[in-house]
Amino acid sequence: MVSPKNIISTMLQSFIALAVVTIIWLVVGFSLSFGDSIGGLVGNPLTHLFLKALAQRPTTGSRPTCLLCCLLRFSSNLPLLRLR
């Protein structure tokens, strides 16, 4: 537990950690998870780097843009669950 005088500092550290994890996930984590495969283990981090190709993908094919946006929204909440 945290003493009452350190509650604000602890909350601020939690929000900063949340922001850092979310930014890292949006920059490279999504691409490592859902990008083109590299040896069947991880995705290519340049496929969706900064989500650049997500808006440029055609809506037809095996993974439509709508599904990727839903996956992005859902998976961006996963770091929130880990921090609690």
Secondary structure, 3 states (H helix, E strand, C coil): CCCHHHHHHHHHHHHHHHHHHHHHHHHHHHHHHHCCEECCCEECCCCCHHHCCCCCCCCCCCCCHHHHHHHHHHHCCHHHHHHC
